[in-house]
Amino acid sequence: AINVRDYLEQINFLTKKEQNYYASLYGLISDDGVHPLKANKETARLCKNMVIEYSLILLGRVADFK
């Protein structure tokens, strides 16, 4: 079975750098964003906005992908 991220790289949808970025963002949100004692409001807002903006980028790319 192939990893989804590896598949997206194989079909030239994501670059390795993009994969690493998204994995890092996920790690940040998973490790800090879900713990109310660690994350302040500004960090939570920044992470939320980053996810929204990068989701819009990916959705646009999906719409244009052939």
Secondary structure, DSSP 8 states (H G I E B T S, - for coil): ---HHHHHHHTTSS-HHHHHHHHHHHHHIIIIIT-TTT--HHHHHHHHHHHHHHHHHHHHHHHH--
